[in-house]
Amino acid sequence: MGKVWVITIAAIVFIVLSFLFYKSMRGYVREEYGKKWLTLWGNKLYFWQSLVFVSMAGTALIMYILKWSDVLDF
């Protein structure tokens, strides 16, 4: 499998994980902290930093599992 396909699969996994994290955590943050919490710039930065970190870690884990199970070859 070419490197382009591996990068494409990783990007798709990253986007899907980001979307799932965003949808689940945005509702939780609104309920726990109120609507005003996400209007402050520092809080938005913290939210998006955590989204990127969780998505990167999840993508790395999924790509490792796919490589370990011989689904991907890179």
Secondary structure by P-SEA (a helix, b strand, c coil): ccaaaaaaaaaaaaaaaaaaaaaaaaaaaaacccccccccaaaaaaaaaaaaaaaaaaaaaaaaaaaaaccccc
